[in-house]
Structures are given as C-alpha cells and as structure tokens.
Amino acid sequence: MSKKPSKARKALYELPKHKKAKEVAAHLNEKLQKELGKRSITIRKNDVVKIVRGSFAGKEGKITSVDRSANKIYVEKAVRKKSNGEERQVPIDASKVIVLDIDRTDRKRVAKKGKESEKK
C-alpha cells in the first residue's frame, strides 16, 4: 500500500466486491463475542443492531439493506421525515453500530470460529 493519501483512497474505492463486503463490518456485543469467538463480523440484512453514535444513538432495529459501495447500512428505526411528509431511511456508517443479534439462517456464519473454539 502506498503512503500517498490519494493512492490509498483510490485503492479503497476500487476494491473488488469480495473485499468490499468485509469493509462493512461492526463489533459484536459481549454475549455474541463469547458465543462466536470473534470480536467483529460482517454485517448482513436482518441482523439486529444498536446505533451508538450520531443523532440516532441508542436506537435498536433490524437492518433492512446494506450498501457496500458506500459502506452504509439502513436500519428500520433510523428514519427522517421529508418536507412532503414521506419517511426516508437514513444511511448509517457500519462502524457506528454494535451487533446485538445475527441472522442465523447461514450455518457457516453461526459456526464457532476463533481461538476460543480451539481450546474446547
């Protein structure tokens, strides 16, 4: 990686899809950390998160969509009213949330990994 900020930004913008997905990750709460043996996880639709920074701090909700190109997520409780009365979801940075519960439909994602699983 280059020291030049412009080259570092360019490399970030031009990441391939499989690496871009890993950029949209967040920390797990303590209970999930012990259960999964990880500190953070890639965010997916239907995960339950708590917003910890910004104007929506303290709100909890399910993720409705993930925008990997912009590294933003959309949470069902984070909405803002437009001037015409219509409600619009506000994009939130993935690093500003804590994952409270994950979508358990994917077995590989739920499988225990990390150092703690090797001890048992």
C-alpha positions in Angstrom: 0.0 0.0 0.0 1.2 3.4 -0.9 1.9 6.2 1.6 0.2 8.8 -0.7 -3.3 9.6 0.6 -4.7 9.9 -2.9 -3.4 6.4 -3.9 -4.7 4.9 -0.6 -8.2 6.4 -1.3 -8.1 5.2 -4.9 -7.2 1.6 -3.7 -10.2 1.7 -1.3 -12.6 2.9 -3.9 -11.5 0.3 -6.4 -11.7 -2.7 -4.1 -13.2 -5.9 -5.7 -16.7 -7.0 -4.4 -15.4 -9.8 -2.2 -13.1 -7.5 -0.3 -15.6 -4.6 -0.3 -18.0 -6.8 1.7 -15.5 -7.2 4.5 -15.3 -3.4 4.9 -18.9 -3.3 6.0 -18.3 -4.9 9.5 -19.2 -4.0 13.1 -18.3 -5.1 16.6 -20.4 -7.7 18.4 -21.9 -7.3 21.8 -20.2 -9.2 24.7 -22.6 -12.1 24.7 -22.2 -12.7 20.9 -18.4 -12.3 21.2 -18.3 -15.2 23.7 -20.7 -17.3 21.7 -19.0 -16.9 18.3 -15.4 -16.5 19.5 -15.0 -13.3 17.4 -14.9 -9.6 18.1 -16.5 -8.3 14.9 -18.5 -9.7 12.0 -19.5 -8.6 8.5 -23.0 -7.0 8.6 -25.9 -8.6 6.7 -29.5 -7.9 6.1 -31.8 -9.0 9.0 -29.1 -8.6 11.7 -30.3 -6.7 14.8 -28.1 -3.7 15.7 -27.9 -0.9 18.2 -26.7 2.5 16.9 -24.1 4.0 19.3 -23.0 7.2 17.5 -24.8 10.1 15.8 -28.3 11.6 16.1 -29.9 8.1 16.2 -27.7 6.9 19.1 -29.5 4.4 21.4 -32.0 3.1 18.8 -32.1 -0.6 18.0 -33.5 -2.2 14.9 -33.2 -4.7 12.2 -31.0 -4.0 9.1 -33.2 -3.5 6.0 -30.4 -3.2 3.5 -26.6 -2.9 3.1 -24.9 -0.5 0.6 -21.5 -2.0 0.2 -20.3 0.6 -2.3 -20.9 3.4 0.2 -20.1 1.4 3.4 -23.5 2.3 4.8 -26.4 0.4 6.3 -30.1 1.1 6.6 -31.8 0.4 10.0 -35.6 0.2 10.2 -35.8 2.6 13.2 -33.5 5.3 11.7 -35.9 7.3 9.6 -36.3 11.0 8.9 -39.4 12.8 7.6 -39.1 14.7 4.4 -40.8 18.0 3.8 -43.7 16.3 2.0 -44.3 14.0 5.0 -42.8 10.9 3.5 -40.4 8.9 5.7 -37.0 8.1 4.4 -34.4 5.8 5.9 -31.1 7.4 6.8 -27.8 5.7 5.8 -25.6 4.9 8.8 -21.9 4.0 8.8 -21.3 0.4 9.7 -18.7 1.2 12.3 -21.2 3.2 14.3 -23.3 0.2 15.4 -23.0 -2.8 17.7 -24.5 -6.1 16.5 -26.9 -7.4 19.1 -28.2 -10.5 17.2 -27.2 -12.0 13.9 -29.3 -13.7 11.2 -28.8 -17.4 11.8 -30.1 -18.8 8.5 -26.5 -19.3 7.3 -24.9 -22.2 9.2 -21.3 -21.3 8.3 -21.8 -17.8 9.8 -23.1 -19.2 13.1 -20.4 -21.9 13.4 -18.0 -21.1 16.2 -14.6 -19.9 15.0 -11.5 -18.3 16.6 -9.2 -19.1 19.4 -11.9 -20.0 22.0 -13.2 -22.8 19.8 -9.8 -24.4 19.6 -9.5 -24.6 23.4 -12.7 -26.5 23.8 
